[in-house]
Amino acid sequence: MQLKKIWFILLLEWSINGCTTKEYVKQNSAFIVFKTPTIKYADLGFIYENEDEIKVEIYGSGQALMTLKISENLVCMSLLECMDKKTFNSEVLSEVYPLNMLDNIFKGKKIYEGKNLTKTRNGFTQNISNSNKYKILYSVLNKEIIFRDTINDILIKVTRMDS
């Protein structure tokens, strides 16, 4: 009987903790442009971060138009089902992009392991191309992140409104 009580308590604790979400430790308001051949959004929003995921929300007229959650293995978008990063890249961005491309863009980190990175006093730029696959100009300067791929017609721009 004692063993059943212990199992019940452990099961209850596991189910309660399993349903809670981690709090975001970093939150920034921003003007966000997310333009791909399949998706186009541009408006004010928020970027939330914790150690496990990034959540991007774009608002229009006070309503959330798009929510994008990026975790270690999945990307969930309000209009699409959750999918692994490889599938998301293939369907929304470009299948040749590395799996962590979207994470790094929204965090303002270098892409392609820092290939062609030019440091500036306010951040960095990268100019990366692979014939007929991508031609990327990526810059992280001050409070602005701009990712532009002219071959795949992709623009992701984040202008942070606060620190």
C-alpha positions as CSV (number, residue, x, y, z in Angstrom):
1,M,0.0,0.0,0.0
2,Q,2.9,2.4,0.9
3,L,4.4,1.7,-2.6
4,K,1.1,2.7,-4.3
5,K,1.1,6.0,-2.4
6,I,4.6,6.8,-3.4
7,W,3.9,6.0,-7.1
8,F,0.8,8.1,-7.0
9,I,2.6,11.1,-5.6
10,L,5.5,10.7,-8.1
11,L,3.0,10.4,-10.9
12,L,1.0,13.4,-9.7
13,E,4.2,15.5,-9.4
14,W,5.5,14.4,-12.8
15,S,2.2,15.4,-14.5
16,I,2.0,18.8,-12.8
17,N,5.6,19.6,-13.6
18,G,5.2,18.2,-17.1
19,C,2.4,20.7,-17.9
20,T,4.2,23.8,-16.7
21,T,6.1,25.9,-19.1
22,K,9.4,27.5,-18.4
23,E,9.4,31.2,-18.0
24,Y,11.1,33.3,-20.6
25,V,14.2,35.1,-19.1
26,K,14.6,37.6,-21.9
27,Q,11.9,39.6,-23.6
28,N,12.3,42.3,-26.3
29,S,9.8,44.3,-28.2
30,A,10.7,44.7,-31.9
31,F,9.6,45.5,-35.3
32,I,9.8,42.2,-37.2
33,V,9.7,41.5,-40.9
34,F,9.4,37.8,-41.8
35,K,9.2,37.4,-45.6
36,T,9.6,34.2,-47.5
37,P,8.0,32.9,-50.7
38,T,5.3,31.2,-48.6
39,I,4.9,33.6,-45.6
40,K,4.8,37.4,-45.3
41,Y,4.5,39.3,-42.0
42,A,5.7,42.7,-40.9
43,D,4.6,44.4,-37.7
44,L,5.5,45.1,-34.1
45,G,6.0,42.1,-31.9
46,F,7.9,40.5,-29.1
47,I,10.8,38.0,-29.0
48,Y,11.0,35.9,-25.9
49,E,13.9,33.7,-25.0
50,N,14.8,31.1,-22.4
51,E,17.5,28.4,-22.4
52,D,15.3,25.9,-24.3
53,E,13.4,28.0,-26.9
54,I,12.7,31.3,-28.7
55,K,9.2,32.5,-29.2
56,V,8.5,35.2,-31.7
57,E,5.0,36.9,-31.8
58,I,4.0,39.4,-34.5
59,Y,1.0,41.6,-33.7
60,G,-1.4,43.6,-35.9
61,S,-4.3,45.7,-34.5
62,G,-3.6,44.3,-31.0
63,Q,-4.0,40.7,-32.2
64,A,-1.3,38.1,-32.5
65,L,-0.9,37.5,-36.3
66,M,1.9,34.9,-36.1
67,T,3.5,33.0,-33.3
68,L,6.8,31.1,-34.0
69,K,8.3,28.8,-31.4
70,I,11.8,27.6,-32.0
71,S,13.1,24.8,-29.8
72,E,16.1,22.5,-30.0
73,N,14.5,20.2,-32.5
74,L,11.1,21.7,-33.6
75,V,9.7,24.9,-35.1
76,C,6.0,25.5,-34.4
77,M,4.2,28.2,-36.3
78,S,0.7,29.4,-35.6
79,L,-0.5,28.7,-39.2
80,L,1.4,25.4,-39.6
81,E,1.8,22.4,-37.5
82,C,5.0,21.8,-35.5
83,M,7.7,20.3,-37.7
84,D,11.3,19.4,-37.3
85,K,13.8,22.0,-38.3
86,K,14.9,20.3,-41.5
87,T,11.3,20.2,-42.7
88,F,10.7,23.8,-41.7
89,N,13.8,24.9,-43.5
90,S,12.7,23.0,-46.6
91,E,9.1,24.2,-46.6
92,V,9.5,27.8,-45.4
93,L,13.2,28.9,-45.8
94,S,15.7,26.8,-47.8
95,E,16.6,23.1,-47.5
96,V,20.3,24.0,-47.8
97,Y,20.3,26.0,-44.6
98,P,21.8,24.5,-41.4
99,L,19.2,23.4,-38.8
100,N,20.1,26.2,-36.4
101,M,19.8,29.0,-38.9
102,L,16.5,30.5,-37.6
103,D,17.7,30.3,-33.9
104,N,20.9,32.1,-34.7
105,I,19.1,34.9,-36.7
106,F,16.7,35.7,-33.9
107,K,19.4,35.6,-31.3
108,G,21.7,37.7,-33.4
109,K,24.5,35.1,-33.6
110,K,26.8,34.3,-36.4
111,I,25.6,31.8,-39.1
112,Y,27.5,29.2,-41.1
113,E,30.1,29.0,-38.3
114,G,31.2,32.6,-38.8
115,K,32.1,32.2,-42.5
116,N,33.1,35.5,-44.1
117,L,32.5,37.3,-40.8
118,T,33.5,41.0,-40.6
119,K,33.5,42.5,-37.2
120,T,32.6,46.1,-36.8
121,R,32.5,48.3,-33.7
122,N,28.7,47.9,-33.5
123,G,28.4,44.2,-34.4
124,F,29.2,42.1,-37.4
125,T,28.3,41.4,-41.0
126,Q,28.5,38.2,-43.1
127,N,28.3,38.0,-46.9
128,I,27.9,34.3,-47.8
129,S,27.1,32.7,-51.1
130,N,26.9,29.3,-52.8
131,S,26.1,29.5,-56.5
132,N,22.4,28.9,-57.2
133,K,21.7,27.9,-53.6
134,Y,21.9,31.1,-51.6
135,K,23.3,34.6,-51.6
136,I,23.1,35.9,-48.0
137,L,23.9,39.3,-46.6
138,Y,23.5,39.1,-42.8
139,S,24.2,41.9,-40.4
140,V,23.9,42.3,-36.7
141,L,24.5,46.0,-35.9
142,N,23.4,47.8,-32.8
143,K,19.8,46.8,-32.2
144,E,19.1,45.6,-35.8
145,I,19.4,42.2,-37.4
146,I,19.0,41.9,-41.1
147,F,19.1,38.5,-42.9
148,R,18.6,38.7,-46.7
149,D,18.9,35.9,-49.1
150,T,18.4,37.2,-52.7
151,I,18.3,33.8,-54.4
152,N,15.6,32.3,-52.1
153,D,13.8,35.7,-51.7
154,I,13.9,35.7,-47.9
155,L,14.1,38.7,-45.6
156,I,14.1,38.5,-41.9
157,K,14.6,41.8,-40.2
158,V,14.4,42.5,-36.4
159,T,14.7,46.0,-35.1
160,R,14.7,45.9,-31.3
161,M,12.9,48.6,-29.5
162,D,14.5,48.2,-26.1
163,S,17.7,46.8,-24.7
